[in-house]
Amino acid sequence: MNTDWITALSDCQRDGRPSVLVTVTEVAGSTPRAAGTKMLVTADALYGTIGGGALEFTSIETARAFLDNDVVELRTQSYALGPALGQCCGGRVTLLFEPILPPRLRIALFGAGHVAKALVAILGMLPARVTWIDNRPDLFPDTLPANVTARAVVEPETALTPGHSHILIMTHDHALDYRLVKSALSLPGQPFVGVIGSDTKRARFASRLRADGLDPARLTCPIGVAGLTGKHPGEIAVAVAAQVLSLPAGPIGVTQAESVVDRGCMGCAAPCDGLSS
């Protein structure tokens, strides 16, 4: 598959697919391609070429072995094309193998209010992929960080799919928040599920989750690291981002005891005691 490796690399990062970038770093004598030539290898595809033949075949095998064995460090390999690989050009090529893993943080952010906008500005500076979802397209800013994709979805809970490491919920609608929580806790992979709100909101959600046959232990509400108690949207965003960075991107079981104190639902300015079905 002789496709632009730059586009392919961007697609892999967006889709969460690991890859290995193979670069010709040094050449001597007669070689198929010049120094600087690149090729991207995934588990099931190839983008670009370093010249074909035995050199390319061997480098693809090497790259896929790195993927199979979760190799993360850079490695170089030098090949004598004639003696080692039987290629008639007979020169020598040195290749750099660069494993490129998808971002550890793959965040689904629901809600486009003041806190979410402040949070996106922070997440935009981090090694993360962020899908930002709301049912009000006019609230998204015209310009977004390169790692943030905005999606206007009439029913935001339909945008919840497996593969996210963190699901952050801060919509304008408590009933929607609950539907999102319920769906998020049912996803495989046990992503972090955090909701902006108060202890009262969590208690109400926990009661309803148990009635619906779900364990509320994995629900984090309020969200944000302990000790950062400011209620300005920017302060809340900092606390949430710090919590996201402090947690592993995998199965976790953080409860409200590990979170920041009651935020008073700054995400939507609605009283948590008014939670409706």
Disulfide bonds with the S-S distance in Angstrom:
Cys265-Cys272 2.12
